Amino acid sequence: MPVTPGPIVDARAIHKHFGALHVLKGVDLLVAERELVFVIGPSGSGKSTLLRCLNRLEEPTSGSVVVDGIDLLDPRTDINRARQRIGMVFQSFNLYPHMTALGNVTLALRKVVGKSRAEADELGMAALARVGLADRAGHTPGQLSGGQAQRVAIARAIALEPRVMLFDEPTSALDPELVGSVLEVMRNLRESGMTMVVVSHEMGFARAAADRVVFMDDGAIVEQGPPAAIFETPRHDRTRAFIGQIQRH
């Protein structure tokens, strides 16, 4: 019998307290390789905190997080090296304004991975080409649209060849007409086999592209399943109420 590999993301019993506030209440999230998991739910339900616990931008109060076989909460783990395997794209692009698009993409390749400038530039240009921005390599963030800046941020993450990509509201700061170009890049990443965990309000994209939709409310996963099940036949009252609410908007 072939051995079925374990999940590439294996987060179990994640609790997160901010002082007296109990934000995550024992969340389990397992993600298979090449899976696109979409996390939805009302504001304040813990979605972004869960995502940030997956690469230890937030320290879980308790629980375990293993990504690509690396125990992220083990004190011996080199977290900076581990994070090279876990790309993250934020709502705000977090680009250095004084650096070109290529400079932003190659910075970690040079400083963290130790690539030569020539090698980093080659990898950086390839990453920019993947997001359709090879012709904007010499532009600074101020010379780019929001959608282009977000695609540079995606290029910066994929240049490190991560095993998993985390997206935290990647389109919520963008003007509506710029959203499509970012979703297109995400769709292409998915088709190339990238494992992705996405927190977003782009429900049309969730329906079309996700393998699984996870609905969170009040710090816990309420239900999860294929997009059709969650959007059309949700089992839980809270899921039904949330889906009903977003479909009215």
Wavefront OBJ file of the C-alpha trace (Angstrom):
o trace
v 0.000 0.000 0.000
v 1.341 3.483 -0.848
v 1.880 5.613 2.220
v -0.477 8.589 2.294
v 1.542 11.620 3.315
v 0.263 13.575 6.280
v -1.195 17.050 5.906
v 1.280 19.778 4.968
v -0.355 22.067 7.562
v -1.268 20.355 10.830
v -2.531 22.783 13.468
v -4.260 21.255 16.467
v -6.068 22.556 19.535
v -4.944 26.127 18.896
v -5.902 28.517 21.674
v -4.980 32.182 21.604
v -5.584 34.655 24.412
v -4.940 38.377 24.190
v -5.127 39.178 27.880
v -8.663 38.280 28.977
v -9.846 37.970 25.369
v -10.059 34.337 24.221
v -9.702 34.732 20.443
v -9.091 31.125 19.329
v -10.821 28.336 21.215
v -9.213 25.039 20.358
v -9.051 25.251 16.559
v -7.905 22.257 14.478
v -6.917 22.946 10.866
v -5.393 20.277 8.638
v -4.501 21.185 5.050
v -3.466 18.649 2.433
v -0.745 19.355 -0.100
v -2.068 21.295 -3.146
v -5.329 22.075 -1.329
v -6.872 25.548 -1.420
v -8.681 26.177 1.861
v -10.819 29.293 2.187
v -11.558 30.572 5.701
v -14.676 32.721 6.016
v -16.629 34.189 8.895
v -17.692 37.461 10.486
v -15.180 40.098 11.592
v -13.645 39.199 14.927
v -14.184 35.465 14.493
v -10.437 34.738 14.719
v -9.653 34.070 11.040
v -6.620 36.340 10.716
v -5.305 35.341 14.140
v -5.459 31.679 13.096
v -3.549 32.465 9.898
v -0.886 34.369 11.857
v -0.511 31.441 14.261
v 0.318 29.193 11.275
v 3.633 31.012 10.712
v 4.071 32.144 14.318
v 3.568 35.834 13.660
v 1.274 35.260 16.617
v 2.378 32.876 19.340
v -0.444 30.422 20.136
v -1.220 30.287 23.847
v -1.458 26.502 23.530
v -1.718 23.843 20.853
v 0.613 22.559 18.130
v 1.508 23.822 14.651
v 3.456 21.607 12.235
v 4.039 22.877 8.687
v 5.808 20.720 6.114
v 7.083 18.502 8.923
v 8.532 21.389 10.967
v 7.239 21.904 14.505
v 6.908 25.688 14.546
v 6.416 25.866 18.308
v 9.522 23.860 19.179
v 11.975 26.334 20.764
v 14.798 24.748 18.761
v 13.133 25.561 15.422
v 14.834 28.291 13.406
v 11.670 30.288 12.782
v 13.178 32.460 10.050
v 14.219 29.412 8.060
v 10.847 27.781 8.661
v 9.054 30.895 7.430
v 10.809 30.586 4.059
v 8.502 27.620 3.486
v 5.409 29.612 4.418
v 4.721 32.579 2.161
v 2.399 35.249 3.552
v 0.525 38.013 1.775
v -1.158 40.692 3.877
v -3.974 43.146 3.360
v -1.426 45.988 3.275
v 1.337 45.248 0.812
v 4.219 45.966 3.243
v 6.574 46.922 0.410
v 9.598 49.156 0.971
v 8.618 52.436 -0.732
v 12.191 53.443 -1.661
v 12.970 50.133 -3.402
v 11.923 48.991 -6.856
v 9.549 46.085 -7.375
v 12.541 43.866 -8.139
v 14.408 45.169 -5.081
v 11.471 44.303 -2.849
v 11.224 40.811 -4.324
v 14.947 40.049 -4.088
v 15.652 41.451 -0.620
v 14.860 38.247 1.289
v 16.533 36.123 -1.383
v 19.773 37.983 -0.731
v 19.525 38.707 3.003
v 17.777 35.563 4.254
v 18.655 32.882 1.710
v 22.100 34.274 0.847
v 21.738 34.327 -2.946
v 24.139 36.454 -4.975
v 22.646 39.597 -6.497
v 22.704 38.062 -9.992
v 20.999 34.889 -8.824
v 18.472 36.822 -6.736
v 17.689 39.103 -9.686
v 17.099 36.103 -11.946
v 14.739 34.469 -9.443
v 13.077 37.822 -8.745
v 12.402 38.483 -12.417
v 10.949 34.985 -12.805
v 8.622 35.639 -9.836
v 7.547 39.014 -11.261
v 6.889 37.335 -14.614
v 4.618 34.806 -12.863
v 2.444 37.643 -11.548
v 2.483 39.478 -14.890
v 4.747 42.337 -13.796
v 8.132 41.700 -15.438
v 7.738 45.058 -17.215
v 7.329 46.869 -13.875
v 10.514 45.544 -12.241
v 12.113 49.001 -12.085
v 9.065 50.792 -10.658
v 8.769 51.750 -7.002
v 5.539 50.971 -5.108
v 4.431 54.603 -5.505
v 4.465 54.130 -9.276
v 2.237 51.042 -9.129
v -1.496 50.613 -8.695
v -2.713 48.858 -5.563
v -3.352 45.693 -7.536
v 0.146 45.774 -8.979
v 1.666 46.405 -5.543
v -0.205 43.411 -4.145
v 1.032 41.257 -7.018
v 4.614 42.374 -6.218
v 3.967 41.258 -2.633
v 2.838 37.861 -3.961
v 5.956 37.679 -6.170
v 8.118 38.432 -3.124
v 6.537 35.483 -1.299
v 6.701 32.978 -4.175
v 10.323 33.883 -5.026
v 11.328 32.001 -1.863
v 9.581 28.884 -3.268
v 7.368 28.335 -0.234
v 5.516 25.078 0.306
v 2.417 26.880 1.581
v 0.980 30.334 0.869
v -1.140 32.197 3.432
v -3.311 35.076 2.223
v -4.832 37.444 4.792
v -7.554 39.555 3.116
v -5.326 40.080 0.054
v -7.903 42.137 -1.873
v -9.724 44.088 0.842
v -7.549 47.225 0.480
v -7.966 47.305 -3.308
v -10.357 49.247 -5.499
v -12.942 46.829 -6.941
v -11.594 47.041 -10.503
v -8.134 45.943 -9.317
v -9.297 42.850 -7.423
v -9.558 40.641 -10.506
v -5.856 40.855 -11.370
v -4.870 39.638 -7.895
v -7.425 36.808 -7.923
v -6.129 35.784 -11.352
v -2.601 35.411 -9.928
v -3.999 33.367 -7.029
v -5.910 31.185 -9.488
v -2.703 30.573 -11.471
v -0.826 29.685 -8.290
v -3.532 27.212 -7.414
v -3.310 25.638 -10.886
v 0.462 25.293 -10.494
v -0.151 23.175 -7.385
v 0.515 25.684 -4.586
v -1.031 24.828 -1.212
v -3.001 27.887 -0.085
v -4.939 29.043 2.963
v -6.958 32.159 2.180
v -8.873 34.478 4.513
v -11.028 36.664 2.302
v -14.468 38.116 1.614
v -14.234 37.201 -2.086
v -17.037 34.643 -1.975
v -17.261 34.242 -5.749
v -13.597 33.234 -5.787
v -14.190 30.871 -2.857
v -17.026 29.158 -4.725
v -15.033 28.845 -7.933
v -11.538 28.012 -6.695
v -11.607 26.555 -3.175
v -11.358 22.849 -2.444
v -12.771 23.437 1.021
v -14.454 26.298 2.813
v -14.018 26.648 6.583
v -16.575 28.787 8.436
v -15.354 30.302 11.694
v -17.355 32.158 14.301
v -16.445 33.280 17.811
v -12.969 31.705 17.753
v -13.997 28.243 16.592
v -14.587 26.323 13.363
v -18.357 25.896 13.135
v -18.431 23.804 9.959
v -16.398 23.054 6.859
v -16.846 21.305 3.548
v -16.817 21.747 -0.234
v -17.930 25.223 -1.400
v -21.287 23.966 -2.682
v -22.113 22.416 0.700
v -21.195 25.523 2.685
v -22.799 28.071 0.366
v -25.905 26.137 -0.699
v -26.714 23.637 2.054
v -25.000 24.781 5.262
v -25.883 22.569 8.221
v -25.365 25.003 11.066
v -27.663 27.911 11.947
v -24.732 30.309 12.352
v -23.362 29.385 8.922
v -26.808 29.838 7.353
v -27.177 33.258 8.961
v -23.734 34.381 7.750
v -24.223 33.083 4.204
v -27.672 34.680 4.058
v -26.231 37.981 5.186
v -23.410 38.084 2.616
v -25.734 37.013 -0.204
v -28.006 39.959 0.523
v -25.166 42.442 0.061
l 1 2 3 4 5 6 7 8 9 10 11 12 13 14 15 16 17 18 19 20 21 22 23 24 25 26 27 28 29 30 31 32 33 34 35 36 37 38 39 40 41 42 43 44 45 46 47 48 49 50 51 52 53 54 55 56 57 58 59 60 61 62 63 64 65 66 67 68 69 70 71 72 73 74 75 76 77 78 79 80 81 82 83 84 85 86 87 88 89 90 91 92 93 94 95 96 97 98 99 100 101 102 103 104 105 106 107 108 109 110 111 112 113 114 115 116 117 118 119 120 121 122 123 124 125 126 127 128 129 130 131 132 133 134 135 136 137 138 139 140 141 142 143 144 145 146 147 148 149 150 151 152 153 154 155 156 157 158 159 160 161 162 163 164 165 166 167 168 169 170 171 172 173 174 175 176 177 178 179 180 181 182 183 184 185 186 187 188 189 190 191 192 193 194 195 196 197 198 199 200 201 202 203 204 205 206 207 208 209 210 211 212 213 214 215 216 217 218 219 220 221 222 223 224 225 226 227 228 229 230 231 232 233 234 235 236 237 238 239 240 241 242 243 244 245 246 247 248 249
